[in-house]
Amino acid sequence: MSPSTAEPTADYEYVPVRIPPGTDRVTAAVQLSLHAEYGGWELSTVRLHADGTRKVTLRRRRTTGRVPLPRPAL
């Protein structure tokens, strides 16, 4: 799912992020920290698959009447 097709809910908007296999934990943590600091995203769920892929769902409060914050790049 691309960031442009994130599924909004009443209070939050969600976006999936895929972290490829072979990415170490420190690099993944830094990537997610940057999304949190500069995009206003917070961690919703993390799934670690058998092949080493991490599928992360980020969320942030929906804003009305303001310029939207950027979505994370996949």
PDB file of N, CA, C, O and CB in Angstrom:
ATOM      1  N   MET A   1       0.850  -1.166   0.000  1.00  0.00           N
ATOM      2  CA  MET A   1       0.000   0.000   0.000  1.00  0.00           C
ATOM      3  C   MET A   1       0.900   1.233   0.000  1.00  0.00           C
ATOM      4  O   MET A   1       1.850   1.306   0.779  1.00  0.00           O
ATOM      5  CB  MET A   1      -0.969  -0.004   1.222  1.00  0.00           C
ATOM      6  N   SER A   2       0.618   2.164  -0.835  1.00  0.00           N
ATOM      7  CA  SER A   2       1.435   3.371  -0.902  1.00  0.00           C
ATOM      8  C   SER A   2       0.920   4.406   0.080  1.00  0.00           C
ATOM      9  O   SER A   2      -0.229   4.319   0.516  1.00  0.00           O
ATOM     10  CB  SER A   2       1.447   3.944  -2.327  1.00  0.00           C
ATOM     11  N   PRO A   3       1.751   5.394   0.443  1.00  0.00           N
ATOM     12  CA  PRO A   3       1.313   6.410   1.391  1.00  0.00           C
ATOM     13  C   PRO A   3       0.075   7.169   0.928  1.00  0.00           C
ATOM     14  O   PRO A   3      -0.704   7.634   1.760  1.00  0.00           O
ATOM     15  CB  PRO A   3       2.427   7.377   1.639  1.00  0.00           C
ATOM     16  N   SER A   4      -0.119   7.304  -0.372  1.00  0.00           N
ATOM     17  CA  SER A   4      -1.282   8.036  -0.862  1.00  0.00           C
ATOM     18  C   SER A   4      -2.580   7.274  -0.637  1.00  0.00           C
ATOM     19  O   SER A   4      -3.661   7.853  -0.748  1.00  0.00           O
ATOM     20  CB  SER A   4      -1.118   8.341  -2.331  1.00  0.00           C
ATOM     21  N   THR A   5      -2.492   5.988  -0.324  1.00  0.00           N
ATOM     22  CA  THR A   5      -3.692   5.201  -0.078  1.00  0.00           C
ATOM     23  C   THR A   5      -3.818   4.827   1.392  1.00  0.00           C
ATOM     24  O   THR A   5      -4.431   3.813   1.724  1.00  0.00           O
ATOM     25  CB  THR A   5      -3.686   3.946  -0.937  1.00  0.00           C
ATOM     26  N   ALA A   6      -3.245   5.634   2.270  1.00  0.00           N
ATOM     27  CA  ALA A   6      -3.375   5.372   3.697  1.00  0.00           C
ATOM     28  C   ALA A   6      -4.847   5.405   4.077  1.00  0.00           C
ATOM     29  O   ALA A   6      -5.624   6.173   3.511  1.00  0.00           O
ATOM     30  CB  ALA A   6      -2.569   6.400   4.529  1.00  0.00           C
ATOM     31  N   GLU A   7      -5.220   4.581   5.022  1.00  0.00           N
ATOM     32  CA  GLU A   7      -6.611   4.465   5.401  1.00  0.00           C
ATOM     33  C   GLU A   7      -6.910   5.387   6.583  1.00  0.00           C
ATOM     34  O   GLU A   7      -6.461   5.117   7.697  1.00  0.00           O
ATOM     35  CB  GLU A   7      -6.956   3.010   5.744  1.00  0.00           C
ATOM     36  N   PRO A   8      -7.655   6.463   6.363  1.00  0.00           N
ATOM     37  CA  PRO A   8      -7.969   7.359   7.462  1.00  0.00           C
ATOM     38  C   PRO A   8      -9.109   6.810   8.329  1.00  0.00           C
ATOM     39  O   PRO A   8      -9.982   6.093   7.841  1.00  0.00           O
ATOM     40  CB  PRO A   8      -8.335   8.737   6.922  1.00  0.00           C
ATOM     41  N   THR A   9      -9.087   7.149   9.590  1.00  0.00           N
ATOM     42  CA  THR A   9     -10.204   6.872  10.483  1.00  0.00           C
ATOM     43  C   THR A   9     -10.653   8.210  11.026  1.00  0.00           C
ATOM     44  O   THR A   9     -10.142   9.248  10.606  1.00  0.00           O
ATOM     45  CB  THR A   9      -9.812   5.873  11.639  1.00  0.00           C
ATOM     46  N   ALA A  10     -11.592   8.209  11.943  1.00  0.00           N
ATOM     47  CA  ALA A  10     -12.121   9.461  12.449  1.00  0.00           C
ATOM     48  C   ALA A  10     -11.064  10.284  13.176  1.00  0.00           C
ATOM     49  O   ALA A  10     -11.007  11.501  12.999  1.00  0.00           O
ATOM     50  CB  ALA A  10     -13.282   9.192  13.368  1.00  0.00           C
ATOM     51  N   ASP A  11     -10.224   9.644  13.992  1.00  0.00           N
ATOM     52  CA  ASP A  11      -9.262  10.383  14.798  1.00  0.00           C
ATOM     53  C   ASP A  11      -7.826  10.267  14.305  1.00  0.00           C
ATOM     54  O   ASP A  11      -7.021  11.169  14.537  1.00  0.00           O
ATOM     55  CB  ASP A  11      -9.333   9.915  16.205  1.00  0.00           C
ATOM     56  N   TYR A  12      -7.497   9.185  13.637  1.00  0.00           N
ATOM     57  CA  TYR A  12      -6.124   8.944  13.211  1.00  0.00           C
ATOM     58  C   TYR A  12      -6.069   8.639  11.730  1.00  0.00           C
ATOM     59  O   TYR A  12      -7.048   8.186  11.137  1.00  0.00           O
ATOM     60  CB  TYR A  12      -5.506   7.801  14.006  1.00  0.00           C
ATOM     61  N   GLU A  13      -4.913   8.892  11.139  1.00  0.00           N
ATOM     62  CA  GLU A  13      -4.629   8.388   9.802  1.00  0.00           C
ATOM     63  C   GLU A  13      -3.461   7.429   9.939  1.00  0.00           C
ATOM     64  O   GLU A  13      -2.576   7.619  10.774  1.00  0.00           O
ATOM     65  CB  GLU A  13      -4.313   9.553   8.785  1.00  0.00           C
ATOM     66  N   TYR A  14      -3.471   6.403   9.113  1.00  0.00           N
ATOM     67  CA  TYR A  14      -2.482   5.332   9.198  1.00  0.00           C
ATOM     68  C   TYR A  14      -1.732   5.214   7.885  1.00  0.00           C
ATOM     69  O   TYR A  14      -2.265   5.509   6.816  1.00  0.00           O
ATOM     70  CB  TYR A  14      -3.150   3.994   9.556  1.00  0.00           C
ATOM     71  N   VAL A  15      -0.481   4.776   7.987  1.00  0.00           N
ATOM     72  CA  VAL A  15       0.315   4.523   6.791  1.00  0.00           C
ATOM     73  C   VAL A  15       1.235   3.330   7.058  1.00  0.00           C
ATOM     74  O   VAL A  15       1.871   3.254   8.110  1.00  0.00           O
ATOM     75  CB  VAL A  15       1.140   5.790   6.386  1.00  0.00           C
ATOM     76  N   PRO A  16       1.303   2.395   6.097  1.00  0.00           N
ATOM     77  CA  PRO A  16       2.200   1.251   6.267  1.00  0.00           C
ATOM     78  C   PRO A  16       3.614   1.594   5.809  1.00  0.00           C
ATOM     79  O   PRO A  16       3.806   2.365   4.868  1.00  0.00           O
ATOM     80  CB  PRO A  16       1.674   0.037   5.490  1.00  0.00           C
ATOM     81  N   VAL A  17       4.587   1.016   6.479  1.00  0.00           N
ATOM     82  CA  VAL A  17       5.994   1.164   6.107  1.00  0.00           C
ATOM     83  C   VAL A  17       6.599  -0.233   6.110  1.00  0.00           C
ATOM     84  O   VAL A  17       6.431  -0.987   7.069  1.00  0.00           O
ATOM     85  CB  VAL A  17       6.768   2.138   7.092  1.00  0.00           C
ATOM     86  N   ARG A  18       7.303  -0.576   5.038  1.00  0.00           N
ATOM     87  CA  ARG A  18       7.958  -1.884   4.943  1.00  0.00           C
ATOM     88  C   ARG A  18       9.445  -1.673   5.140  1.00  0.00           C
ATOM     89  O   ARG A  18      10.064  -0.862   4.452  1.00  0.00           O
ATOM     90  CB  ARG A  18       7.665  -2.583   3.570  1.00  0.00           C
ATOM     91  N   ILE A  19      10.014  -2.405   6.080  1.00  0.00           N
ATOM     92  CA  ILE A  19      11.456  -2.363   6.326  1.00  0.00           C
ATOM     93  C   ILE A  19      12.022  -3.684   5.813  1.00  0.00           C
ATOM     94  O   ILE A  19      11.658  -4.750   6.309  1.00  0.00           O
ATOM     95  CB  ILE A  19      11.793  -2.137   7.867  1.00  0.00           C
ATOM     96  N   PRO A  20      12.910  -3.616   4.821  1.00  0.00           N
ATOM     97  CA  PRO A  20      13.373  -4.840   4.153  1.00  0.00           C
ATOM     98  C   PRO A  20      14.185  -5.762   5.062  1.00  0.00           C
ATOM     99  O   PRO A  20      14.742  -5.318   6.066  1.00  0.00           O
ATOM    100  CB  PRO A  20      14.203  -4.475   2.952  1.00  0.00           C
ATOM    101  N   PRO A  21      14.250  -7.044   4.706  1.00  0.00           N
ATOM    102  CA  PRO A  21      15.064  -7.982   5.483  1.00  0.00           C
ATOM    103  C   PRO A  21      16.525  -7.569   5.416  1.00  0.00           C
ATOM    104  O   PRO A  21      16.968  -6.977   4.432  1.00  0.00           O
ATOM    105  CB  PRO A  21      14.887  -9.431   4.965  1.00  0.00           C
ATOM    106  N   GLY A  22      17.257  -7.880   6.451  1.00  0.00           N
ATOM    107  CA  GLY A  22      18.668  -7.520   6.496  1.00  0.00           C
ATOM    108  C   GLY A  22      18.926  -6.166   7.125  1.00  0.00           C
ATOM    109  O   GLY A  22      20.077  -5.818   7.388  1.00  0.00           O
ATOM    110  N   THR A  23      17.870  -5.390   7.375  1.00  0.00           N
ATOM    111  CA  THR A  23      18.019  -4.101   8.043  1.00  0.00           C
ATOM    112  C   THR A  23      18.164  -4.369   9.539  1.00  0.00           C
ATOM    113  O   THR A  23      17.310  -5.016  10.146  1.00  0.00           O
ATOM    114  CB  THR A  23      16.798  -3.151   7.746  1.00  0.00           C
ATOM    115  N   ASP A  24      19.246  -3.871  10.127  1.00  0.00           N
ATOM    116  CA  ASP A  24      19.428  -4.133  11.556  1.00  0.00           C
ATOM    117  C   ASP A  24      18.482  -3.279  12.397  1.00  0.00           C
ATOM    118  O   ASP A  24      17.885  -2.322  11.904  1.00  0.00           O
ATOM    119  CB  ASP A  24      20.883  -3.865  11.968  1.00  0.00           C
ATOM    120  N   ARG A  25      18.359  -3.635  13.647  1.00  0.00           N
ATOM    121  CA  ARG A  25      17.404  -2.966  14.541  1.00  0.00           C
ATOM    122  C   ARG A  25      17.718  -1.498  14.741  1.00  0.00           C
ATOM    123  O   ARG A  25      16.812  -0.670  14.830  1.00  0.00           O
ATOM    124  CB  ARG A  25      17.380  -3.655  15.880  1.00  0.00           C
ATOM    125  N   VAL A  26      18.997  -1.175  14.811  1.00  0.00           N
ATOM    126  CA  VAL A  26      19.383   0.222  15.035  1.00  0.00           C
ATOM    127  C   VAL A  26      18.968   1.082  13.845  1.00  0.00           C
ATOM    128  O   VAL A  26      18.432   2.175  14.027  1.00  0.00           O
ATOM    129  CB  VAL A  26      20.909   0.337  15.275  1.00  0.00           C
ATOM    130  N   THR A  27      19.209   0.599  12.635  1.00  0.00           N
ATOM    131  CA  THR A  27      18.834   1.343  11.436  1.00  0.00           C
ATOM    132  C   THR A  27      17.316   1.502  11.348  1.00  0.00           C
ATOM    133  O   THR A  27      16.818   2.574  11.007  1.00  0.00           O
ATOM    134  CB  THR A  27      19.369   0.638  10.180  1.00  0.00           C
ATOM    135  N   ALA A  28      16.591   0.436  11.653  1.00  0.00           N
ATOM    136  CA  ALA A  28      15.129   0.507  11.644  1.00  0.00           C
ATOM    137  C   ALA A  28      14.632   1.504  12.691  1.00  0.00           C
ATOM    138  O   ALA A  28      13.708   2.273  12.423  1.00  0.00           O
ATOM    139  CB  ALA A  28      14.519  -0.886  11.902  1.00  0.00           C
ATOM    140  N   ALA A  29      15.226   1.497  13.859  1.00  0.00           N
ATOM    141  CA  ALA A  29      14.820   2.422  14.922  1.00  0.00           C
ATOM    142  C   ALA A  29      15.093   3.869  14.525  1.00  0.00           C
ATOM    143  O   ALA A  29      14.281   4.751  14.804  1.00  0.00           O
ATOM    144  CB  ALA A  29      15.553   2.090  16.229  1.00  0.00           C
ATOM    145  N   VAL A  30      16.224   4.119  13.879  1.00  0.00           N
ATOM    146  CA  VAL A  30      16.546   5.479  13.433  1.00  0.00           C
ATOM    147  C   VAL A  30      15.549   5.932  12.374  1.00  0.00           C
ATOM    148  O   VAL A  30      15.073   7.066  12.418  1.00  0.00           O
ATOM    149  CB  VAL A  30      17.990   5.548  12.877  1.00  0.00           C
ATOM    150  N   GLN A  31      15.229   5.061  11.426  1.00  0.00           N
ATOM    151  CA  GLN A  31      14.275   5.398  10.382  1.00  0.00           C
ATOM    152  C   GLN A  31      12.918   5.764  10.980  1.00  0.00           C
ATOM    153  O   GLN A  31      12.316   6.766  10.596  1.00  0.00           O
ATOM    154  CB  GLN A  31      14.126   4.233   9.403  1.00  0.00           C
ATOM    155  N   LEU A  32      12.443   4.954  11.916  1.00  0.00           N
ATOM    156  CA  LEU A  32      11.147   5.221  12.538  1.00  0.00           C
ATOM    157  C   LEU A  32      11.191   6.470  13.419  1.00  0.00           C
ATOM    158  O   LEU A  32      10.201   7.196  13.513  1.00  0.00           O
ATOM    159  CB  LEU A  32      10.702   4.015  13.365  1.00  0.00           C
ATOM    160  N   SER A  33      12.328   6.723  14.061  1.00  0.00           N
ATOM    161  CA  SER A  33      12.475   7.934  14.875  1.00  0.00           C
ATOM    162  C   SER A  33      12.391   9.185  14.017  1.00  0.00           C
ATOM    163  O   SER A  33      11.802  10.184  14.428  1.00  0.00           O
ATOM    164  CB  SER A  33      13.803   7.912  15.634  1.00  0.00           C
ATOM    165  N   LEU A  34      12.975   9.136  12.833  1.00  0.00           N
ATOM    166  CA  LEU A  34      12.902  10.284  11.924  1.00  0.00           C
ATOM    167  C   LEU A  34      11.470  10.549  11.470  1.00  0.00           C
ATOM    168  O   LEU A  34      11.050  11.702  11.375  1.00  0.00           O
ATOM    169  CB  LEU A  34      13.799  10.054  10.707  1.00  0.00           C
ATOM    170  N   HIS A  35      10.720   9.481  11.188  1.00  0.00           N
ATOM    171  CA  HIS A  35       9.310   9.654  10.834  1.00  0.00           C
ATOM    172  C   HIS A  35       8.544  10.287  11.995  1.00  0.00           C
ATOM    173  O   HIS A  35       7.680  11.139  11.788  1.00  0.00           O
ATOM    174  CB  HIS A  35       8.675   8.297  10.450  1.00  0.00           C
ATOM    175  N   ALA A  36       8.865   9.868  13.200  1.00  0.00           N
ATOM    176  CA  ALA A  36       8.169  10.400  14.376  1.00  0.00           C
ATOM    177  C   ALA A  36       8.523  11.869  14.612  1.00  0.00           C
ATOM    178  O   ALA A  36       7.645  12.691  14.876  1.00  0.00           O
ATOM    179  CB  ALA A  36       8.516   9.571  15.621  1.00  0.00           C
ATOM    180  N   GLU A  37       9.798  12.187  14.516  1.00  0.00           N
ATOM    181  CA  GLU A  37      10.239  13.544  14.831  1.00  0.00           C
ATOM    182  C   GLU A  37       9.802  14.562  13.784  1.00  0.00           C
ATOM    183  O   GLU A  37       9.329  15.644  14.132  1.00  0.00           O
ATOM    184  CB  GLU A  37      11.741  13.576  14.970  1.00  0.00           C
ATOM    185  N   TYR A  38       9.954  14.228  12.520  1.00  0.00           N
ATOM    186  CA  TYR A  38       9.700  15.204  11.470  1.00  0.00           C
ATOM    187  C   TYR A  38       8.331  15.092  10.819  1.00  0.00           C
ATOM    188  O   TYR A  38       7.881  16.040  10.175  1.00  0.00           O
ATOM    189  CB  TYR A  38      10.735  15.077  10.432  1.00  0.00           C
ATOM    190  N   GLY A  39       7.662  13.961  10.970  1.00  0.00           N
ATOM    191  CA  GLY A  39       6.363  13.794  10.343  1.00  0.00           C
ATOM    192  C   GLY A  39       5.210  13.719  11.322  1.00  0.00           C
ATOM    193  O   GLY A  39       4.049  13.730  10.913  1.00  0.00           O
ATOM    194  N   GLY A  40       5.510  13.644  12.601  1.00  0.00           N
ATOM    195  CA  GLY A  40       4.449  13.566  13.594  1.00  0.00           C
ATOM    196  C   GLY A  40       3.835  12.179  13.725  1.00  0.00           C
ATOM    197  O   GLY A  40       2.755  12.039  14.298  1.00  0.00           O
ATOM    198  N   TRP A  41       4.500  11.152  13.206  1.00  0.00           N
ATOM    199  CA  TRP A  41       3.977   9.793  13.246  1.00  0.00           C
ATOM    200  C   TRP A  41       4.363   9.106  14.545  1.00  0.00           C
ATOM    201  O   TRP A  41       5.391   9.422  15.145  1.00  0.00           O
ATOM    202  CB  TRP A  41       4.482   8.986  12.051  1.00  0.00           C
ATOM    203  N   GLU A  42       3.533   8.167  14.972  1.00  0.00           N
ATOM    204  CA  GLU A  42       3.849   7.318  16.119  1.00  0.00           C
ATOM    205  C   GLU A  42       3.629   5.868  15.712  1.00  0.00           C
ATOM    206  O   GLU A  42       2.897   5.578  14.765  1.00  0.00           O
ATOM    207  CB  GLU A  42       2.977   7.691  17.367  1.00  0.00           C
ATOM    208  N   LEU A  43       4.261   4.979  16.429  1.00  0.00           N
ATOM    209  CA  LEU A  43       4.204   3.556  16.121  1.00  0.00           C
ATOM    210  C   LEU A  43       2.850   2.985  16.514  1.00  0.00           C
ATOM    211  O   LEU A  43       2.393   3.182  17.640  1.00  0.00           O
ATOM    212  CB  LEU A  43       5.334   2.800  16.837  1.00  0.00           C
ATOM    213  N   SER A  44       2.216   2.287  15.601  1.00  0.00           N
ATOM    214  CA  SER A  44       0.948   1.633  15.889  1.00  0.00           C
ATOM    215  C   SER A  44       1.154   0.125  16.028  1.00  0.00           C
ATOM    216  O   SER A  44       0.810  -0.455  17.058  1.00  0.00           O
ATOM    217  CB  SER A  44      -0.084   1.939  14.785  1.00  0.00           C
ATOM    218  N   THR A  45       1.712  -0.508  15.003  1.00  0.00           N
ATOM    219  CA  THR A  45       1.992  -1.945  15.064  1.00  0.00           C
ATOM    220  C   THR A  45       3.294  -2.273  14.350  1.00  0.00           C
ATOM    221  O   THR A  45       3.728  -1.548  13.456  1.00  0.00           O
ATOM    222  CB  THR A  45       0.838  -2.747  14.447  1.00  0.00           C
ATOM    223  N   VAL A  46       3.910  -3.376  14.758  1.00  0.00           N
ATOM    224  CA  VAL A  46       5.090  -3.913  14.079  1.00  0.00           C
ATOM    225  C   VAL A  46       4.887  -5.401  13.938  1.00  0.00           C
ATOM    226  O   VAL A  46       4.526  -6.084  14.896  1.00  0.00           O
ATOM    227  CB  VAL A  46       6.415  -3.591  14.857  1.00  0.00           C
ATOM    228  N   ARG A  47       5.122  -5.908  12.726  1.00  0.00           N
ATOM    229  CA  ARG A  47       5.054  -7.344  12.489  1.00  0.00           C
ATOM    230  C   ARG A  47       6.359  -7.776  11.854  1.00  0.00           C
ATOM    231  O   ARG A  47       6.781  -7.223  10.838  1.00  0.00           O
ATOM    232  CB  ARG A  47       3.839  -7.720  11.587  1.00  0.00           C
ATOM    233  N   LEU A  48       6.991  -8.758  12.452  1.00  0.00           N
ATOM    234  CA  LEU A  48       8.225  -9.323  11.922  1.00  0.00           C
ATOM    235  C   LEU A  48       7.871 -10.638  11.242  1.00  0.00           C
ATOM    236  O   LEU A  48       7.342 -11.553  11.874  1.00  0.00           O
ATOM    237  CB  LEU A  48       9.299  -9.532  13.051  1.00  0.00           C
ATOM    238  N   HIS A  49       8.166 -10.724   9.951  1.00  0.00           N
ATOM    239  CA  HIS A  49       7.841 -11.913   9.181  1.00  0.00           C
ATOM    240  C   HIS A  49       9.032 -12.866   9.150  1.00  0.00           C
ATOM    241  O   HIS A  49      10.161 -12.485   9.461  1.00  0.00           O
ATOM    242  CB  HIS A  49       7.419 -11.533   7.754  1.00  0.00           C
ATOM    243  N   ALA A  50       8.756 -14.108   8.771  1.00  0.00           N
ATOM    244  CA  ALA A  50       9.781 -15.160   8.782  1.00  0.00           C
ATOM    245  C   ALA A  50      10.969 -14.824   7.875  1.00  0.00           C
ATOM    246  O   ALA A  50      12.093 -15.243   8.151  1.00  0.00           O
ATOM    247  CB  ALA A  50       9.165 -16.490   8.350  1.00  0.00           C
ATOM    248  N   ASP A  51      10.731 -14.077   6.801  1.00  0.00           N
ATOM    249  CA  ASP A  51      11.825 -13.727   5.885  1.00  0.00           C
ATOM    250  C   ASP A  51      12.649 -12.536   6.377  1.00  0.00           C
ATOM    251  O   ASP A  51      13.606 -12.133   5.715  1.00  0.00           O
ATOM    252  CB  ASP A  51      11.264 -13.418   4.508  1.00  0.00           C
ATOM    253  N   GLY A  52      12.292 -11.978   7.520  1.00  0.00           N
ATOM    254  CA  GLY A  52      13.036 -10.856   8.084  1.00  0.00           C
ATOM    255  C   GLY A  52      12.445  -9.496   7.773  1.00  0.00           C
ATOM    256  O   GLY A  52      12.937  -8.485   8.273  1.00  0.00           O
ATOM    257  N   THR A  53      11.404  -9.447   6.961  1.00  0.00           N
ATOM    258  CA  THR A  53      10.736  -8.190   6.635  1.00  0.00           C
ATOM    259  C   THR A  53       9.937  -7.711   7.843  1.00  0.00           C
ATOM    260  O   THR A  53       9.248  -8.492   8.499  1.00  0.00           O
ATOM    261  CB  THR A  53       9.813  -8.356   5.398  1.00  0.00           C
ATOM    262  N   ARG A  54      10.039  -6.427   8.121  1.00  0.00           N
ATOM    263  CA  ARG A  54       9.205  -5.825   9.165  1.00  0.00           C
ATOM    264  C   ARG A  54       8.124  -5.010   8.477  1.00  0.00           C
ATOM    265  O   ARG A  54       8.419  -4.190   7.607  1.00  0.00           O
ATOM    266  CB  ARG A  54      10.052  -4.933  10.148  1.00  0.00           C
ATOM    267  N   LYS A  55       6.891  -5.229   8.857  1.00  0.00           N
ATOM    268  CA  LYS A  55       5.792  -4.416   8.356  1.00  0.00           C
ATOM    269  C   LYS A  55       5.293  -3.586   9.524  1.00  0.00           C
ATOM    270  O   LYS A  55       4.757  -4.106  10.503  1.00  0.00           O
ATOM    271  CB  LYS A  55       4.641  -5.296   7.735  1.00  0.00           C
ATOM    272  N   VAL A  56       5.482  -2.293   9.395  1.00  0.00           N
ATOM    273  CA  VAL A  56       5.187  -1.343  10.463  1.00  0.00           C
ATOM    274  C   VAL A  56       3.999  -0.497  10.036  1.00  0.00           C
ATOM    275  O   VAL A  56       3.897  -0.108   8.873  1.00  0.00           O
ATOM    276  CB  VAL A  56       6.424  -0.449  10.788  1.00  0.00           C
ATOM    277  N   THR A  57       3.108  -0.213  10.965  1.00  0.00           N
ATOM    278  CA  THR A  57       2.022   0.720  10.717  1.00  0.00           C
ATOM    279  C   THR A  57       2.241   1.922  11.620  1.00  0.00           C
ATOM    280  O   THR A  57       2.369   1.790  12.837  1.00  0.00           O
ATOM    281  CB  THR A  57       0.621   0.059  10.968  1.00  0.00           C
ATOM    282  N   LEU A  58       2.283   3.100  11.000  1.00  0.00           N
ATOM    283  CA  LEU A  58       2.437   4.348  11.741  1.00  0.00           C
ATOM    284  C   LEU A  58       1.097   5.064  11.759  1.00  0.00           C
ATOM    285  O   LEU A  58       0.284   4.909  10.848  1.00  0.00           O
ATOM    286  CB  LEU A  58       3.545   5.250  11.114  1.00  0.00           C
ATOM    287  N   ARG A  59       0.878   5.845  12.800  1.00  0.00           N
ATOM    288  CA  ARG A  59      -0.357   6.618  12.872  1.00  0.00           C
ATOM    289  C   ARG A  59      -0.047   8.011  13.394  1.00  0.00           C
ATOM    290  O   ARG A  59       0.975   8.241  14.041  1.00  0.00           O
ATOM    291  CB  ARG A  59      -1.404   5.914  13.773  1.00  0.00           C
ATOM    292  N   ARG A  60      -0.957   8.937  13.097  1.00  0.00           N
ATOM    293  CA  ARG A  60      -0.886  10.289  13.655  1.00  0.00           C
ATOM    294  C   ARG A  60      -2.294  10.849  13.691  1.00  0.00           C
ATOM    295  O   ARG A  60      -3.171  10.427  12.936  1.00  0.00           O
ATOM    296  CB  ARG A  60       0.070  11.214  12.819  1.00  0.00           C
ATOM    297  N   ARG A  61      -2.487  11.782  14.561  1.00  0.00           N
ATOM    298  CA  ARG A  61      -3.795  12.414  14.681  1.00  0.00           C
ATOM    299  C   ARG A  61      -4.104  13.167  13.402  1.00  0.00           C
ATOM    300  O   ARG A  61      -3.232  13.811  12.817  1.00  0.00           O
ATOM    301  CB  ARG A  61      -3.849  13.363  15.900  1.00  0.00           C
ATOM    302  N   ARG A  62      -5.339  13.079  12.980  1.00  0.00           N
ATOM    303  CA  ARG A  62      -5.766  13.826  11.797  1.00  0.00           C
ATOM    304  C   ARG A  62      -5.832  15.300  12.145  1.00  0.00           C
ATOM    305  O   ARG A  62      -6.251  15.681  13.238  1.00  0.00           O
ATOM    306  CB  ARG A  62      -7.141  13.320  11.276  1.00  0.00           C
ATOM    307  N   THR A  63      -5.420  16.107  11.213  1.00  0.00           N
ATOM    308  CA  THR A  63      -5.474  17.544  11.409  1.00  0.00           C
ATOM    309  C   THR A  63      -6.486  18.138  10.437  1.00  0.00           C
ATOM    310  O   THR A  63      -6.578  17.707   9.287  1.00  0.00           O
ATOM    311  CB  THR A  63      -4.076  18.187  11.218  1.00  0.00           C
ATOM    312  N   THR A  64      -7.234  19.114  10.897  1.00  0.00           N
ATOM    313  CA  THR A  64      -8.196  19.778  10.031  1.00  0.00           C
ATOM    314  C   THR A  64      -7.840  21.250   9.938  1.00  0.00           C
ATOM    315  O   THR A  64      -7.494  21.887  10.933  1.00  0.00           O
ATOM    316  CB  THR A  64      -9.642  19.591  10.553  1.00  0.00           C
ATOM    317  N   GLY A  65      -7.930  21.771   8.744  1.00  0.00           N
ATOM    318  CA  GLY A  65      -7.692  23.190   8.548  1.00  0.00           C
ATOM    319  C   GLY A  65      -6.230  23.595   8.509  1.00  0.00           C
ATOM    320  O   GLY A  65      -5.926  24.784   8.410  1.00  0.00           O
ATOM    321  N   ARG A  66      -5.322  22.638   8.585  1.00  0.00           N
ATOM    322  CA  ARG A  66      -3.897  22.945   8.521  1.00  0.00           C
ATOM    323  C   ARG A  66      -3.277  22.236   7.329  1.00  0.00           C
ATOM    324  O   ARG A  66      -3.859  21.306   6.769  1.00  0.00           O
ATOM    325  CB  ARG A  66      -3.184  22.536   9.830  1.00  0.00           C
ATOM    326  N   VAL A  67      -2.104  22.681   6.956  1.00  0.00           N
ATOM    327  CA  VAL A  67      -1.371  22.025   5.885  1.00  0.00           C
ATOM    328  C   VAL A  67      -0.961  20.644   6.384  1.00  0.00           C
ATOM    329  O   VAL A  67      -0.386  20.530   7.467  1.00  0.00           O
ATOM    330  CB  VAL A  67      -0.123  22.867   5.439  1.00  0.00           C
ATOM    331  N   PRO A  68      -1.248  19.586   5.612  1.00  0.00           N
ATOM    332  CA  PRO A  68      -0.902  18.234   6.091  1.00  0.00           C
ATOM    333  C   PRO A  68       0.603  18.029   6.185  1.00  0.00           C
ATOM    334  O   PRO A  68       1.373  18.568   5.390  1.00  0.00           O
ATOM    335  CB  PRO A  68      -1.503  17.176   5.167  1.00  0.00           C
ATOM    336  N   LEU A  69       1.001  17.239   7.172  1.00  0.00           N
ATOM    337  CA  LEU A  69       2.407  16.888   7.339  1.00  0.00           C
ATOM    338  C   LEU A  69       2.784  15.873   6.264  1.00  0.00           C
ATOM    339  O   LEU A  69       1.911  15.171   5.754  1.00  0.00           O
ATOM    340  CB  LEU A  69       2.683  16.320   8.769  1.00  0.00           C
ATOM    341  N   PRO A  70       4.050  15.781   5.913  1.00  0.00           N
ATOM    342  CA  PRO A  70       4.466  14.828   4.885  1.00  0.00           C
ATOM    343  C   PRO A  70       4.315  13.388   5.363  1.00  0.00           C
ATOM    344  O   PRO A  70       4.434  13.099   6.554  1.00  0.00           O
ATOM    345  CB  PRO A  70       5.913  15.090   4.476  1.00  0.00           C
ATOM    346  N   ARG A  71       4.055  12.500   4.425  1.00  0.00           N
ATOM    347  CA  ARG A  71       3.957  11.075   4.719  1.00  0.00           C
ATOM    348  C   ARG A  71       5.335  10.451   4.557  1.00  0.00           C
ATOM    349  O   ARG A  71       6.140  10.940   3.764  1.00  0.00           O
ATOM    350  CB  ARG A  71       2.915  10.376   3.793  1.00  0.00           C
ATOM    351  N   PRO A  72       5.621   9.383   5.291  1.00  0.00           N
ATOM    352  CA  PRO A  72       6.924   8.743   5.149  1.00  0.00           C
ATOM    353  C   PRO A  72       7.099   8.089   3.786  1.00  0.00           C
ATOM    354  O   PRO A  72       6.149   7.566   3.203  1.00  0.00           O
ATOM    355  CB  PRO A  72       7.115   7.713   6.238  1.00  0.00           C
ATOM    356  N   ALA A  73       8.302   8.128   3.303  1.00  0.00           N
ATOM    357  CA  ALA A  73       8.614   7.453   2.037  1.00  0.00           C
ATOM    358  C   ALA A  73       8.782   5.969   2.296  1.00  0.00           C
ATOM    359  O   ALA A  73       9.294   5.565   3.339  1.00  0.00           O
ATOM    360  CB  ALA A  73       9.897   8.043   1.381  1.00  0.00           C
ATOM    361  N   LEU A  74       8.358   5.179   1.364  1.00  0.00           N
ATOM    362  CA  LEU A  74       8.519   3.733   1.527  1.00  0.00           C
ATOM    363  C   LEU A  74       9.859   3.408   1.037  1.00  0.00           C
ATOM    364  O   LEU A  74      10.259   2.244   1.059  1.00  0.00           O
ATOM    365  CB  LEU A  74       7.443   2.915   0.786  1.00  0.00           C
TER     366      LEU A  74
END
